[in-house]
Amino acid sequence: MNAMQEKLFLELRQTKEEIEDSLKKKSKQSWLTGILKAELADINTAIQKFENGNFGQCEISGELIPEDLLNMLPTMRSIKDHDELEYYYKKPLSTAFL
């Protein structure tokens, strides 16, 4: 594991603990509960990939996902996920009218 991967692994484990604590403290289900559970599942998958030695490998093509993309979204499963990210980017208003 290189330094970048070690950092991401630690961040994923910390985020996992934070989400699990948050879910334990919730006294009732809310719209956020489903989002947290889905994120936790993605984090668990990424952690399992680290442990299996295939973190950063595209699940579709087997290619390595670029490190800059993994830094943005360490739970990314495929290169195709990158194409869908643009829907979540906040676009500045000034470019909307060009």
A tleap script that builds the chain and sets N, CA, C and O, in Angstrom:
source leaprc.protein.ff14SB
mol = sequence {
  NMET ASN ALA MET GLN GLU LYS LEU PHE LEU
  GLU LEU ARG GLN THR LYS GLU GLU ILE GLU
  ASP SER LEU LYS LYS LYS SER LYS GLN SER
  TRP LEU THR GLY ILE LEU LYS ALA GLU LEU
  ALA ASP ILE ASN THR ALA ILE GLN LYS PHE
  GLU ASN GLY ASN PHE GLY GLN CYS GLU ILE
  SER GLY GLU LEU ILE PRO GLU ASP LEU LEU
  ASN MET LEU PRO THR MET ARG SER ILE LYS
  ASP HIE ASP GLU LEU GLU TYR TYR TYR LYS
  LYS PRO LEU SER THR ALA PHE CLEU
}
set mol.1.N position { 0.855 -1.175 0.000 }
set mol.1.CA position { 0.000 0.000 0.000 }
set mol.1.C position { 0.902 1.240 0.000 }
set mol.1.O position { 1.808 1.362 0.824 }
set mol.2.N position { 0.638 2.150 -0.932 }
set mol.2.CA position { 1.431 3.377 -0.968 }
set mol.2.C position { 0.872 4.402 0.018 }
set mol.2.O position { -0.159 4.156 0.644 }
set mol.3.N position { 1.537 5.538 0.162 }
set mol.3.CA position { 1.153 6.546 1.160 }
set mol.3.C position { -0.256 7.079 0.909 }
set mol.3.O position { -1.022 7.274 1.853 }
set mol.4.N position { -0.598 7.314 -0.346 }
set mol.4.CA position { -1.932 7.822 -0.668 }
set mol.4.C position { -2.995 6.810 -0.265 }
set mol.4.O position { -4.021 7.178 0.306 }
set mol.5.N position { -2.755 5.550 -0.558 }
set mol.5.CA position { -3.713 4.509 -0.216 }
set mol.5.C position { -3.841 4.348 1.302 }
set mol.5.O position { -4.941 4.138 1.813 }
set mol.6.N position { -2.729 4.445 2.016 }
set mol.6.CA position { -2.779 4.358 3.474 }
set mol.6.C position { -3.639 5.473 4.052 }
set mol.6.O position { -4.448 5.249 4.952 }
set mol.7.N position { -3.452 6.674 3.523 }
set mol.7.CA position { -4.240 7.824 3.980 }
set mol.7.C position { -5.733 7.590 3.709 }
set mol.7.O position { -6.569 7.823 4.582 }
set mol.8.N position { -6.059 7.133 2.507 }
set mol.8.CA position { -7.457 6.871 2.167 }
set mol.8.C position { -8.044 5.756 3.039 }
set mol.8.O position { -9.191 5.843 3.476 }
set mol.9.N position { -7.258 4.720 3.286 }
set mol.9.CA position { -7.713 3.612 4.121 }
set mol.9.C position { -8.053 4.107 5.524 }
set mol.9.O position { -9.089 3.746 6.082 }
set mol.10.N position { -7.180 4.932 6.090 }
set mol.10.CA position { -7.444 5.485 7.425 }
set mol.10.C position { -8.679 6.386 7.426 }
set mol.10.O position { -9.485 6.338 8.355 }
set mol.11.N position { -8.823 7.201 6.389 }
set mol.11.CA position { -9.997 8.071 6.283 }
set mol.11.C position { -11.280 7.249 6.161 }
set mol.11.O position { -12.295 7.582 6.774 }
set mol.12.N position { -11.235 6.183 5.374 }
set mol.12.CA position { -12.412 5.326 5.225 }
set mol.12.C position { -12.786 4.671 6.551 }
set mol.12.O position { -13.963 4.612 6.906 }
set mol.13.N position { -11.800 4.186 7.274 }
set mol.13.CA position { -12.078 3.547 8.567 }
set mol.13.C position { -12.646 4.553 9.562 }
set mol.13.O position { -13.554 4.224 10.326 }
set mol.14.N position { -12.115 5.784 9.558 }
set mol.14.CA position { -12.620 6.819 10.451 }
set mol.14.C position { -14.054 7.195 10.081 }
set mol.14.O position { -14.911 7.326 10.955 }
set mol.15.N position { -14.306 7.365 8.801 }
set mol.15.CA position { -15.661 7.703 8.343 }
set mol.15.C position { -16.633 6.584 8.678 }
set mol.15.O position { -17.771 6.846 9.069 }
set mol.16.N position { -16.195 5.341 8.530 }
set mol.16.CA position { -17.030 4.192 8.873 }
set mol.16.C position { -17.441 4.263 10.345 }
set mol.16.O position { -18.614 4.086 10.673 }
set mol.17.N position { -16.482 4.521 11.223 }
set mol.17.CA position { -16.779 4.616 12.653 }
set mol.17.C position { -17.745 5.758 12.949 }
set mol.17.O position { -18.653 5.607 13.766 }
set mol.18.N position { -17.552 6.898 12.288 }
set mol.18.CA position { -18.422 8.052 12.500 }
set mol.18.C position { -19.857 7.746 12.062 }
set mol.18.O position { -20.810 8.096 12.758 }
set mol.19.N position { -20.004 7.097 10.917 }
set mol.19.CA position { -21.345 6.759 10.427 }
set mol.19.C position { -21.996 5.724 11.341 }
set mol.19.O position { -23.176 5.842 11.672 }
set mol.20.N position { -21.240 4.722 11.747 }
set mol.20.CA position { -21.798 3.710 12.649 }
set mol.20.C position { -22.245 4.341 13.969 }
set mol.20.O position { -23.304 3.992 14.490 }
set mol.21.N position { -21.450 5.263 14.516 }
set mol.21.CA position { -21.834 5.958 15.743 }
set mol.21.C position { -23.104 6.773 15.534 }
set mol.21.O position { -24.001 6.780 16.376 }
set mol.22.N position { -23.162 7.453 14.404 }
set mol.22.CA position { -24.338 8.267 14.100 }
set mol.22.C position { -25.594 7.397 13.998 }
set mol.22.O position { -26.651 7.763 14.513 }
set mol.23.N position { -25.475 6.251 13.337 }
set mol.23.CA position { -26.624 5.357 13.187 }
set mol.23.C position { -27.055 4.772 14.537 }
set mol.23.O position { -28.247 4.575 14.772 }
set mol.24.N position { -26.108 4.498 15.412 }
set mol.24.CA position { -26.443 3.969 16.742 }
set mol.24.C position { -27.169 5.004 17.585 }
set mol.24.O position { -28.047 4.656 18.375 }
set mol.25.N position { -26.813 6.265 17.426 }
set mol.25.CA position { -27.402 7.341 18.229 }
set mol.25.C position { -28.791 7.747 17.746 }
set mol.25.O position { -29.562 8.350 18.494 }
set mol.26.N position { -29.107 7.417 16.502 }
set mol.26.CA position { -30.428 7.799 15.967 }
set mol.26.C position { -31.515 6.982 16.661 }
set mol.26.O position { -31.470 5.753 16.693 }
set mol.27.N position { -32.478 7.688 17.207 }
set mol.27.CA position { -33.560 6.989 17.900 }
set mol.27.C position { -34.664 6.535 16.944 }
set mol.27.O position { -35.430 5.624 17.260 }
set mol.28.N position { -34.739 7.172 15.777 }
set mol.28.CA position { -35.743 6.753 14.795 }
set mol.28.C position { -35.194 6.917 13.382 }
set mol.28.O position { -34.237 7.656 13.151 }
set mol.29.N position { -35.807 6.228 12.462 }
set mol.29.CA position { -35.408 6.282 11.060 }
set mol.29.C position { -35.788 7.643 10.468 }
set mol.29.O position { -36.817 8.220 10.819 }
set mol.30.N position { -34.960 8.132 9.587 }
set mol.30.CA position { -35.272 9.362 8.869 }
set mol.30.C position { -34.771 9.210 7.439 }
set mol.30.O position { -34.197 8.179 7.088 }
set mol.31.N position { -34.980 10.213 6.628 }
set mol.31.CA position { -34.515 10.174 5.244 }
set mol.31.C position { -33.001 10.039 5.187 }
set mol.31.O position { -32.463 9.483 4.230 }
set mol.32.N position { -32.309 10.542 6.207 }
set mol.32.CA position { -30.859 10.479 6.245 }
set mol.32.C position { -30.348 9.074 6.554 }
set mol.32.O position { -29.238 8.721 6.154 }
set mol.33.N position { -31.137 8.274 7.257 }
set mol.33.CA position { -30.712 6.924 7.635 }
set mol.33.C position { -30.374 6.088 6.404 }
set mol.33.O position { -29.353 5.401 6.390 }
set mol.34.N position { -31.195 6.134 5.395 }
set mol.34.CA position { -30.947 5.376 4.165 }
set mol.34.C position { -29.673 5.808 3.468 }
set mol.34.O position { -28.925 4.975 2.955 }
set mol.35.N position { -29.426 7.106 3.448 }
set mol.35.CA position { -28.213 7.632 2.819 }
set mol.35.C position { -26.982 7.161 3.589 }
set mol.35.O position { -25.991 6.740 2.992 }
set mol.36.N position { -27.053 7.236 4.922 }
set mol.36.CA position { -25.921 6.801 5.743 }
set mol.36.C position { -25.647 5.308 5.573 }
set mol.36.O position { -24.491 4.891 5.502 }
set mol.37.N position { -26.700 4.510 5.509 }
set mol.37.CA position { -26.525 3.064 5.329 }
set mol.37.C position { -25.915 2.743 3.971 }
set mol.37.O position { -25.076 1.849 3.864 }
set mol.38.N position { -26.328 3.461 2.938 }
set mol.38.CA position { -25.761 3.243 1.599 }
set mol.38.C position { -24.290 3.644 1.567 }
set mol.38.O position { -23.463 2.953 0.972 }
set mol.39.N position { -23.971 4.758 2.208 }
set mol.39.CA position { -22.574 5.197 2.266 }
set mol.39.C position { -21.728 4.202 3.048 }
set mol.39.O position { -20.596 3.905 2.667 }
set mol.40.N position { -22.277 3.694 4.132 }
set mol.40.CA position { -21.567 2.704 4.944 }
set mol.40.C position { -21.296 1.431 4.140 }
set mol.40.O position { -20.220 0.844 4.253 }
set mol.41.N position { -22.252 1.010 3.340 }
set mol.41.CA position { -22.054 -0.174 2.491 }
set mol.41.C position { -20.933 0.068 1.481 }
set mol.41.O position { -20.108 -0.815 1.248 }
set mol.42.N position { -20.899 1.266 0.879 }
set mol.42.CA position { -19.835 1.597 -0.071 }
set mol.42.C position { -18.469 1.623 0.617 }
set mol.42.O position { -17.476 1.160 0.055 }
set mol.43.N position { -18.426 2.161 1.820 }
set mol.43.CA position { -17.170 2.219 2.571 }
set mol.43.C position { -16.704 0.815 2.924 }
set mol.43.O position { -15.519 0.502 2.800 }
set mol.44.N position { -17.627 -0.030 3.361 }
set mol.44.CA position { -17.255 -1.415 3.686 }
set mol.44.C position { -16.702 -2.140 2.467 }
set mol.44.O position { -15.757 -2.921 2.585 }
set mol.45.N position { -17.278 -1.891 1.305 }
set mol.45.CA position { -16.779 -2.493 0.067 }
set mol.45.C position { -15.366 -2.009 -0.237 }
set mol.45.O position { -14.499 -2.805 -0.599 }
set mol.46.N position { -15.131 -0.709 -0.092 }
set mol.46.CA position { -13.797 -0.153 -0.347 }
set mol.46.C position { -12.771 -0.717 0.631 }
set mol.46.O position { -11.652 -1.044 0.235 }
set mol.47.N position { -13.141 -0.831 1.901 }
set mol.47.CA position { -12.231 -1.398 2.902 }
set mol.47.C position { -11.920 -2.859 2.568 }
set mol.47.O position { -10.778 -3.301 2.699 }
set mol.48.N position { -12.927 -3.595 2.143 }
set mol.48.CA position { -12.711 -4.994 1.758 }
set mol.48.C position { -11.755 -5.094 0.575 }
set mol.48.O position { -10.929 -6.004 0.511 }
set mol.49.N position { -11.871 -4.150 -0.364 }
set mol.49.CA position { -10.961 -4.129 -1.513 }
set mol.49.C position { -9.526 -3.872 -1.066 }
set mol.49.O position { -8.590 -4.476 -1.590 }
set mol.50.N position { -9.356 -2.975 -0.099 }
set mol.50.CA position { -8.015 -2.752 0.448 }
set mol.50.C position { -7.465 -4.054 1.005 }
set mol.50.O position { -6.324 -4.426 0.732 }
set mol.51.N position { -8.281 -4.739 1.786 }
set mol.51.CA position { -7.843 -5.970 2.437 }
set mol.51.C position { -7.565 -7.083 1.428 }
set mol.51.O position { -6.700 -7.928 1.662 }
set mol.52.N position { -8.288 -7.090 0.312 }
set mol.52.CA position { -8.085 -8.104 -0.730 }
set mol.52.C position { -6.978 -7.723 -1.710 }
set mol.52.O position { -6.551 -8.545 -2.522 }
set mol.53.N position { -6.511 -6.467 -1.632 }
set mol.53.CA position { -5.440 -6.019 -2.516 }
set mol.53.C position { -5.889 -5.548 -3.881 }
set mol.53.O position { -5.066 -5.416 -4.787 }
set mol.54.N position { -7.189 -5.289 -4.052 }
set mol.54.CA position { -7.645 -4.818 -5.361 }
set mol.54.C position { -8.319 -3.442 -5.287 }
set mol.54.O position { -9.165 -3.118 -6.120 }
set mol.55.N position { -7.943 -2.642 -4.293 }
set mol.55.CA position { -8.482 -1.286 -4.196 }
set mol.55.C position { -8.013 -0.468 -5.389 }
set mol.55.O position { -6.849 -0.535 -5.783 }
set mol.56.N position { -8.930 0.303 -5.960 }
set mol.56.CA position { -8.599 1.168 -7.088 }
set mol.56.C position { -8.704 0.505 -8.435 }
set mol.56.O position { -8.361 1.106 -9.453 }
set mol.57.N position { -9.172 -0.725 -8.459 }
set mol.57.CA position { -9.329 -1.452 -9.714 }
set mol.57.C position { -10.793 -1.360 -10.148 }
set mol.57.O position { -11.701 -1.624 -9.360 }
set mol.58.N position { -11.006 -0.985 -11.393 }
set mol.58.CA position { -12.352 -0.875 -11.944 }
set mol.58.C position { -13.033 -2.239 -11.920 }
set mol.58.O position { -12.468 -3.229 -12.385 }
set mol.59.N position { -14.253 -2.286 -11.374 }
set mol.59.CA position { -14.992 -3.542 -11.293 }
set mol.59.C position { -15.495 -4.018 -12.651 }
set mol.59.O position { -15.847 -5.187 -12.806 }
set mol.60.N position { -15.530 -3.130 -13.622 }
set mol.60.CA position { -16.028 -3.495 -14.952 }
set mol.60.C position { -14.889 -3.935 -15.870 }
set mol.60.O position { -14.930 -5.016 -16.457 }
set mol.61.N position { -13.879 -3.083 -15.984 }
set mol.61.CA position { -12.809 -3.346 -16.958 }
set mol.61.C position { -11.557 -3.956 -16.342 }
set mol.61.O position { -10.748 -4.552 -17.054 }
set mol.62.N position { -11.386 -3.819 -15.048 }
set mol.62.CA position { -10.171 -4.299 -14.401 }
set mol.62.C position { -9.030 -3.296 -14.442 }
set mol.62.O position { -7.976 -3.520 -13.848 }
set mol.63.N position { -9.245 -2.176 -15.154 }
set mol.63.CA position { -8.226 -1.134 -15.225 }
set mol.63.C position { -8.082 -0.457 -13.863 }
set mol.63.O position { -8.980 -0.518 -13.023 }
set mol.64.N position { -6.932 0.190 -13.665 }
set mol.64.CA position { -6.742 0.963 -12.447 }
set mol.64.C position { -7.442 2.312 -12.590 }
set mol.64.O position { -7.320 2.984 -13.614 }
set mol.65.N position { -8.168 2.692 -11.560 }
set mol.65.CA position { -8.824 3.999 -11.529 }
set mol.65.C position { -7.758 5.024 -11.171 }
set mol.65.O position { -6.994 4.795 -10.233 }
set mol.66.N position { -7.675 6.150 -11.882 }
set mol.66.CA position { -6.655 7.163 -11.585 }
set mol.66.C position { -6.719 7.623 -10.116 }
set mol.66.O position { -7.796 7.783 -9.543 }
set mol.67.N position { -5.537 7.827 -9.535 }
set mol.67.CA position { -5.456 8.200 -8.125 }
set mol.67.C position { -6.175 9.498 -7.812 }
set mol.67.O position { -6.747 9.632 -6.731 }
set mol.68.N position { -6.162 10.465 -8.736 }
set mol.68.CA position { -6.843 11.725 -8.451 }
set mol.68.C position { -8.346 11.517 -8.297 }
set mol.68.O position { -8.987 12.215 -7.511 }
set mol.69.N position { -8.914 10.571 -9.034 }
set mol.69.CA position { -10.340 10.260 -8.882 }
set mol.69.C position { -10.605 9.555 -7.555 }
set mol.69.O position { -11.611 9.817 -6.895 }
set mol.70.N position { -9.703 8.665 -7.171 }
set mol.70.CA position { -9.861 7.966 -5.893 }
set mol.70.C position { -9.710 8.925 -4.717 }
set mol.70.O position { -10.346 8.743 -3.680 }
set mol.71.N position { -8.872 9.942 -4.876 }
set mol.71.CA position { -8.763 10.950 -3.823 }
set mol.71.C position { -10.060 11.716 -3.653 }
set mol.71.O position { -10.428 12.078 -2.536 }
set mol.72.N position { -10.763 11.967 -4.766 }
set mol.72.CA position { -12.041 12.669 -4.695 }
set mol.72.C position { -13.131 11.775 -4.131 }
set mol.72.O position { -13.947 12.213 -3.320 }
set mol.73.N position { -13.141 10.512 -4.566 }
set mol.73.CA position { -14.196 9.590 -4.177 }
set mol.73.C position { -13.601 8.196 -3.984 }
set mol.73.O position { -13.602 7.385 -4.910 }
set mol.74.N position { -13.094 7.918 -2.778 }
set mol.74.CA position { -12.418 6.637 -2.551 }
set mol.74.C position { -13.326 5.418 -2.637 }
set mol.74.O position { -12.838 4.290 -2.699 }
set mol.75.N position { -14.627 5.626 -2.642 }
set mol.75.CA position { -15.556 4.503 -2.762 }
set mol.75.C position { -15.931 4.216 -4.218 }
set mol.75.O position { -16.811 3.397 -4.486 }
set mol.76.N position { -15.269 4.885 -5.146 }
set mol.76.CA position { -15.547 4.695 -6.573 }
set mol.76.C position { -15.299 3.234 -6.957 }
set mol.76.O position { -14.253 2.670 -6.634 }
set mol.77.N position { -16.259 2.632 -7.644 }
set mol.77.CA position { -16.162 1.218 -8.012 }
set mol.77.C position { -15.712 0.994 -9.440 }
set mol.77.O position { -15.116 -0.036 -9.759 }
set mol.78.N position { -15.998 1.963 -10.302 }
set mol.78.CA position { -15.631 1.781 -11.707 }
set mol.78.C position { -15.302 3.128 -12.330 }
set mol.78.O position { -15.652 4.184 -11.803 }
set mol.79.N position { -14.631 3.063 -13.447 }
set mol.79.CA position { -14.318 4.282 -14.180 }
set mol.79.C position { -15.611 4.927 -14.668 }
set mol.79.O position { -15.679 6.148 -14.811 }
set mol.80.N position { -16.628 4.123 -14.921 }
set mol.80.CA position { -17.932 4.636 -15.359 }
set mol.80.C position { -18.526 5.572 -14.309 }
set mol.80.O position { -19.227 6.522 -14.656 }
set mol.81.N position { -18.252 5.314 -13.026 }
set mol.81.CA position { -18.746 6.188 -11.959 }
set mol.81.C position { -18.289 7.625 -12.160 }
set mol.81.O position { -18.998 8.565 -11.801 }
set mol.82.N position { -17.104 7.791 -12.735 }
set mol.82.CA position { -16.583 9.132 -12.983 }
set mol.82.C position { -17.487 9.907 -13.929 }
set mol.82.O position { -17.696 11.106 -13.749 }
set mol.83.N position { -18.017 9.235 -14.923 }
set mol.83.CA position { -18.903 9.895 -15.886 }
set mol.83.C position { -20.165 10.424 -15.216 }
set mol.83.O position { -20.724 11.432 -15.649 }
set mol.84.N position { -20.611 9.753 -14.170 }
set mol.84.CA position { -21.828 10.166 -13.478 }
set mol.84.C position { -21.577 11.253 -12.441 }
set mol.84.O position { -22.529 11.860 -11.950 }
set mol.85.N position { -20.323 11.512 -12.098 }
set mol.85.CA position { -20.001 12.518 -11.089 }
set mol.85.C position { -20.404 13.922 -11.520 }
set mol.85.O position { -20.755 14.746 -10.675 }
set mol.86.N position { -20.361 14.207 -12.812 }
set mol.86.CA position { -20.654 15.561 -13.272 }
set mol.86.C position { -22.063 16.009 -12.871 }
set mol.86.O position { -22.320 17.210 -12.785 }
set mol.87.N position { -22.965 15.082 -12.627 }
set mol.87.CA position { -24.300 15.440 -12.196 }
set mol.87.C position { -24.309 16.022 -10.786 }
set mol.87.O position { -25.259 16.702 -10.398 }
set mol.88.N position { -23.259 15.757 -10.025 }
set mol.88.CA position { -23.201 16.205 -8.639 }
set mol.88.C position { -22.312 17.421 -8.445 }
set mol.88.O position { -22.263 17.977 -7.348 }
set mol.89.N position { -21.610 17.844 -9.485 }
set mol.89.CA position { -20.752 19.014 -9.373 }
set mol.89.C position { -21.597 20.269 -9.250 }
set mol.89.O position { -22.629 20.409 -9.906 }
set mol.90.N position { -21.152 21.157 -8.419 }
set mol.90.CA position { -21.798 22.459 -8.319 }
set mol.90.C position { -21.202 23.331 -9.415 }
set mol.90.O position { -19.990 23.536 -9.475 }
set mol.91.N position { -22.056 23.829 -10.264 }
set mol.91.CA position { -21.588 24.635 -11.377 }
set mol.91.C position { -21.808 26.109 -11.048 }
set mol.91.O position { -22.869 26.479 -10.546 }
set mol.92.N position { -20.819 26.949 -11.327 }
set mol.92.CA position { -20.978 28.376 -11.047 }
set mol.92.C position { -22.066 28.988 -11.931 }
set mol.92.O position { -22.239 28.593 -13.084 }
set mol.93.N position { -22.780 29.936 -11.384 }
set mol.93.CA position { -23.854 30.594 -12.125 }
set mol.93.C position { -23.357 31.296 -13.369 }
set mol.93.O position { -24.055 31.326 -14.383 }
set mol.94.N position { -22.173 31.858 -13.311 }
set mol.94.CA position { -21.668 32.631 -14.445 }
set mol.94.C position { -21.548 31.785 -15.717 }
set mol.94.O position { -21.714 32.313 -16.817 }
set mol.95.N position { -21.265 30.494 -15.592 }
set mol.95.CA position { -21.138 29.653 -16.794 }
set mol.95.C position { -22.484 29.151 -17.280 }
set mol.95.O position { -22.598 28.694 -18.418 }
set mol.96.N position { -23.492 29.228 -16.448 }
set mol.96.CA position { -24.820 28.737 -16.838 }
set mol.96.C position { -25.439 29.601 -17.933 }
set mol.96.O position { -26.310 29.136 -18.669 }
set mol.97.N position { -25.001 30.845 -18.046 }
set mol.97.CA position { -25.609 31.760 -19.009 }
set mol.97.C position { -24.761 31.975 -20.255 }
set mol.97.O position { -25.095 32.806 -21.099 }
set mol.98.N position { -23.674 31.233 -20.373 }
set mol.98.CA position { -22.793 31.406 -21.538 }
set mol.98.C position { -23.282 30.635 -22.734 }
set mol.98.O position { -22.654 30.675 -23.792 }
savepdb mol mol.pdb
quit
